[in-house]
Amino acid sequence: MKPLGRRHFLKTLTVGVGAAPYIAAATTAPGSFFTAAEAALADAICEQIVPGDQDPGAHDTRVVRFIDRQLTGAYRRHQEDYRQGLIGVEETSREMYQRAFVELGWEEQTAVLRALESGQAKGETWKKQSARAFFSLVREHTLQGFYGSPRHGGNRNYASYKMLGLDYPQIIGQNRYRP
C-alpha cells in the first residue's frame, strides 16, 4: 500500500471539511423524533400555549426542540401519544374548519385546542386516545421546555428567566456563586 502524499491528504481533508456543514444539516434536520410536518404542527400548538408578545413565546424559545429531544430520551414512552395525538389535532382541525391546523388563524387554532382540552374534540383518533390527556401532556411539556434550563433544548437565551426577572441560575458545583 502506497502512503498518501501531503498534497493528496490536504485535498481530501479540504473536501471533507467543506462538506461537513451539509452532512450535519442533513443528519440533524428536521429533528430527532418529529418529522418536519409534525414539528411545524407541534410548534403551532406550543405557541398557542405560550404565545409570544413583548417577550418570546414557545416558538422563539425553541420549545419544540426541547420536546423533540426529550421524546428520544426521558419522554420516549410518549412517542406514540405524540404521533397519534398530532394526527388527532389535524383531524379535529379539518372537521371544524376544513383546513390543516397550521393554516388556521389564531382564534380558530384556539378553538381547536379548547375542543381538545374540554374532551369535545372530534376525530377517529380521539375514540382511541383521550384528547384531554393529550392536550395536558403537550401543555405540561411546553411549560417544561419554556421554563426549564436551555441545556435541554428549550428556553433559548434564558428568555423565561429574563421575562420573570430572574438572575442567571446558579449551578451547584461549578463555583459560579458571587463572593
C-alpha positions as CSV (number, residue, x, y, z in Angstrom):
1,M,0.0,0.0,0.0
2,K,1.4,3.4,-1.1
3,P,1.4,6.1,1.5
4,L,-0.7,9.2,0.9
5,G,1.2,12.2,-0.3
6,R,0.9,15.5,1.5
7,R,-0.9,17.2,-1.4
8,H,-3.5,14.3,-1.7
9,F,-4.1,14.4,2.0
10,L,-4.7,18.1,2.0
11,K,-7.1,17.9,-0.9
12,T,-9.1,15.1,0.8
13,L,-9.2,17.0,4.1
14,T,-10.4,20.2,2.3
15,V,-13.2,18.4,0.6
16,G,-14.3,16.6,3.8
17,V,-14.2,19.8,5.9
18,G,-16.1,21.7,3.2
19,A,-18.9,19.1,3.1
20,A,-19.2,18.8,6.9
21,P,-21.9,21.5,7.3
22,Y,-24.1,19.9,4.6
23,I,-23.7,16.5,6.1
24,A,-24.5,17.8,9.6
25,A,-27.6,19.6,8.3
26,A,-28.9,16.5,6.5
27,T,-28.4,14.3,9.5
28,T,-29.9,16.6,12.1
29,A,-32.9,18.0,10.2
30,P,-35.8,18.1,10.9
31,G,-35.2,16.7,14.3
32,S,-34.6,13.6,16.4
33,F,-38.2,12.4,16.6
34,F,-40.6,14.7,14.8
35,T,-40.9,14.9,11.0
36,A,-40.8,18.4,9.6
37,A,-44.6,18.5,9.3
38,E,-45.0,17.2,12.9
39,A,-42.5,19.7,14.2
40,A,-44.4,22.6,12.5
41,L,-47.7,21.4,13.9
42,A,-46.3,20.9,17.4
43,D,-44.7,24.3,17.2
44,A,-48.0,26.0,16.3
45,I,-49.7,24.2,19.3
46,C,-46.9,25.2,21.7
47,E,-47.1,28.8,20.5
48,Q,-50.8,28.8,21.4
49,I,-50.0,27.6,24.9
50,V,-47.1,30.1,25.4
51,P,-47.7,32.9,22.9
52,G,-45.1,35.5,22.2
53,D,-45.8,39.1,22.9
54,Q,-43.3,41.7,24.1
55,D,-41.4,38.6,25.4
56,P,-40.5,35.5,23.3
57,G,-43.1,32.7,23.3
58,A,-42.7,28.9,22.7
59,H,-41.6,29.3,19.1
60,D,-38.8,31.8,19.8
61,T,-37.6,29.8,22.8
62,R,-37.5,26.6,20.8
63,V,-39.8,24.6,23.0
64,V,-40.5,22.1,20.2
65,R,-36.7,21.4,20.1
66,F,-36.9,20.6,23.8
67,I,-39.9,18.2,23.3
68,D,-38.2,16.6,20.3
69,R,-35.1,15.8,22.2
70,Q,-37.0,14.5,25.2
71,L,-39.1,12.2,23.1
72,T,-35.9,10.3,22.1
73,G,-34.8,10.2,25.8
74,A,-36.7,10.7,29.0
75,Y,-40.1,11.0,27.3
76,R,-39.7,8.0,25.0
77,R,-42.8,6.5,26.5
78,H,-44.9,9.3,25.0
79,Q,-43.7,8.9,21.4
80,E,-46.9,7.1,20.3
81,D,-49.1,9.6,22.2
82,Y,-47.5,12.4,20.2
83,R,-47.7,10.6,16.8
84,Q,-51.4,9.8,17.3
85,G,-52.2,13.0,19.1
86,L,-50.8,15.2,16.3
87,I,-52.9,13.2,13.8
88,G,-55.9,13.8,16.0
89,V,-55.3,17.5,16.1
90,E,-55.3,17.5,12.3
91,E,-58.5,15.5,12.2
92,T,-60.2,17.9,14.6
93,S,-58.9,20.9,12.7
94,R,-60.2,19.5,9.4
95,E,-63.5,18.5,11.0
96,M,-64.0,22.0,12.4
97,Y,-62.5,24.2,9.7
98,Q,-61.7,22.0,6.7
99,R,-58.0,23.1,6.9
100,A,-54.8,22.0,8.5
101,F,-54.1,23.4,11.9
102,V,-51.1,25.4,10.8
103,E,-53.2,27.1,8.1
104,L,-55.8,28.3,10.7
105,G,-55.9,31.8,12.2
106,W,-55.2,32.4,15.9
107,E,-58.8,32.2,17.0
108,E,-59.5,29.1,15.0
109,Q,-56.4,27.4,16.5
110,T,-57.5,28.4,19.9
111,A,-61.0,26.8,19.3
112,V,-59.4,23.5,18.2
113,L,-57.3,23.4,21.3
114,R,-60.2,24.3,23.5
115,A,-62.1,21.3,22.0
116,L,-59.2,19.1,22.9
117,E,-58.8,20.5,26.4
118,S,-62.6,20.0,27.1
119,G,-62.6,16.5,25.7
120,Q,-65.1,17.5,23.0
121,A,-62.7,17.2,20.0
122,K,-64.0,15.2,17.0
123,G,-62.0,12.7,15.0
124,E,-61.2,9.0,14.9
125,T,-58.1,9.3,16.9
126,W,-60.0,10.6,19.9
127,K,-62.0,7.4,20.0
128,K,-58.8,5.5,20.9
129,Q,-56.9,8.2,22.8
130,S,-58.1,10.9,25.2
131,A,-58.0,14.4,23.6
132,R,-57.9,15.9,27.0
133,A,-55.0,13.8,28.2
134,F,-53.0,14.6,25.0
135,F,-53.6,18.4,25.5
136,S,-52.5,18.1,29.1
137,L,-49.4,16.2,28.1
138,V,-48.4,18.8,25.4
139,R,-49.2,21.7,27.8
140,E,-47.0,20.1,30.5
141,H,-44.1,19.6,28.1
142,T,-44.5,23.0,26.7
143,L,-44.2,24.6,30.1
144,Q,-41.2,22.4,30.9
145,G,-39.5,23.5,27.7
146,F,-40.3,27.1,28.2
147,Y,-39.3,27.4,31.9
148,G,-36.6,24.7,32.1
149,S,-32.8,25.0,31.5
150,P,-31.7,25.8,28.0
151,R,-29.2,22.9,28.2
152,H,-32.2,20.6,27.5
153,G,-33.1,22.4,24.2
154,G,-35.7,24.9,25.1
155,N,-35.8,28.3,26.9
156,R,-33.4,29.8,24.3
157,N,-31.2,32.5,25.8
158,Y,-32.9,32.1,29.2
159,A,-35.9,34.0,27.8
160,S,-38.3,32.9,30.5
161,Y,-35.8,33.7,33.3
162,K,-35.4,37.2,31.9
163,M,-39.1,37.6,31.5
164,L,-39.6,36.7,35.2
165,G,-36.7,39.0,36.2
166,L,-34.6,36.1,37.5
167,D,-30.8,36.1,37.5
168,Y,-28.8,33.6,35.6
169,P,-29.3,30.4,37.5
170,Q,-26.6,29.3,39.9
171,I,-25.2,25.9,39.2
172,I,-24.0,24.0,42.2
173,G,-20.5,22.6,41.9
174,Q,-19.3,25.0,39.3
175,N,-18.2,27.8,41.6
176,R,-20.4,30.4,39.9
177,Y,-21.6,31.9,43.2
178,R,-20.7,35.6,43.8
179,P,-18.5,36.2,46.8
